[in-house]
């Protein structure tokens, strides 16, 4: 879902206790089932919510296109849905490497 800062802020506050907008939120349907869900074509992993307003600001700040920023955020959200996290230093490095690898596939 693509939304605005107001809506994503309400979700961020409700589910994470952080009363400010964010760029992307992921809500897993596999939460607690297994660490890395098997990706099957007929299984839903969850929802990815992206603030288009925040994405545009980030794209402007990074001097790249909105398309690239949205792609980065969708990849980031998808990695969360497949069990990745970035709260710890080691996990952060692993997730960033996976993001970079996927972005290269899209030539971004």
C-alpha positions as semicolon CSV with decimal commas, in nm:
position;residue;x (nm);y (nm);z (nm)
1;X;0,000;0,000;0,000
2;X;0,120;0,348;-0,084
3;X;-0,004;0,610;0,158
4;X;0,076;0,948;0,310
5;X;0,271;1,052;0,621
6;X;-0,043;1,100;0,830
7;X;-0,163;0,742;0,782
8;X;0,177;0,574;0,822
9;X;0,238;0,785;1,134
10;X;-0,082;0,647;1,287
11;X;0,027;0,290;1,207
12;X;0,380;0,352;1,338
13;X;0,236;0,489;1,662
14;X;-0,020;0,211;1,703
15;X;0,207;-0,084;1,628
16;X;0,554;0,041;1,724
17;X;0,481;0,314;1,979
18;X;0,667;0,570;1,766
19;X;0,458;0,882;1,706
20;X;0,617;1,002;1,383
21;X;0,597;0,907;1,016
22;X;0,833;0,649;0,874
23;X;0,919;0,543;0,522
24;X;0,808;0,178;0,524
25;X;0,633;-0,068;0,756
26;X;0,598;-0,442;0,709
27;X;0,332;-0,657;0,870
28;X;0,404;-1,028;0,845
29;X;0,134;-1,290;0,817
30;X;0,400;-1,545;0,912
31;X;0,499;-1,373;1,239
32;X;0,623;-1,624;1,492
33;X;0,574;-1,919;1,257
34;X;0,935;-1,958;1,146
35;X;1,235;-1,728;1,114
36;X;1,256;-1,734;0,733
37;X;0,930;-1,836;0,570
38;X;0,942;-2,048;0,260
39;X;0,837;-1,832;-0,029
40;X;0,573;-2,011;-0,230
41;X;0,381;-1,850;-0,510
42;X;0,045;-1,920;-0,347
43;X;0,134;-1,791;0,002
44;X;0,093;-1,435;0,120
45;X;0,383;-1,308;0,329
46;X;0,214;-0,996;0,462
47;X;0,168;-0,629;0,391
48;X;0,413;-0,355;0,303
49;X;0,303;0,003;0,368
50;X;0,508;0,286;0,211
51;X;0,471;0,658;0,270
52;X;0,497;0,816;-0,075
53;X;0,555;1,155;0,090
54;X;0,854;1,032;0,290
55;X;0,982;0,839;-0,011
56;X;0,975;1,158;-0,221
57;X;1,166;1,354;0,046
58;X;1,424;1,078;0,075
59;X;1,462;1,057;-0,303
60;X;1,514;1,433;-0,318
61;X;1,769;1,423;-0,034
62;X;1,958;1,135;-0,198
63;X;1,934;1,296;-0,542
64;X;1,775;0,996;-0,710
65;X;1,436;0,920;-0,859
66;X;1,118;0,846;-0,669
67;X;1,104;0,517;-0,862
68;X;1,441;0,413;-0,719
69;X;1,342;0,511;-0,366
70;X;1,014;0,322;-0,387
71;X;1,200;0,017;-0,517
72;X;1,449;0,039;-0,227
73;X;1,165;0,064;0,024
74;X;0,971;-0,225;-0,127
75;X;1,283;-0,444;-0,122
76;X;1,346;-0,341;0,238
77;X;0,990;-0,428;0,335
78;X;1,004;-0,760;0,152
79;X;1,325;-0,855;0,332
80;X;1,148;-0,791;0,663
81;X;0,864;-1,017;0,551
82;X;1,113;-1,295;0,478
83;X;1,257;-1,281;0,830
84;X;1,538;-1,025;0,805
85;X;1,595;-0,747;1,055
86;X;1,844;-0,465;1,108
87;X;1,826;-0,391;1,480
88;X;2,166;-0,544;1,560
89;X;2,494;-0,454;1,389
90;X;2,549;-0,796;1,231
91;X;2,187;-0,818;1,113
92;X;2,206;-0,463;0,974
93;X;2,509;-0,555;0,762
94;X;2,345;-0,874;0,630
95;X;2,023;-0,693;0,540
96;X;2,206;-0,405;0,367
97;X;2,412;-0,653;0,162
98;X;2,095;-0,833;0,051
99;X;1,931;-0,502;-0,040
100;X;2,236;-0,403;-0,248
101;X;2,241;-0,738;-0,424
102;X;1,873;-0,715;-0,516
103;X;1,908;-0,351;-0,631
104;X;2,184;-0,458;-0,869
105;X;1,942;-0,705;-1,028
106;X;1,714;-0,409;-1,105
107;X;2,016;-0,207;-1,222
108;X;1,954;0,055;-0,951
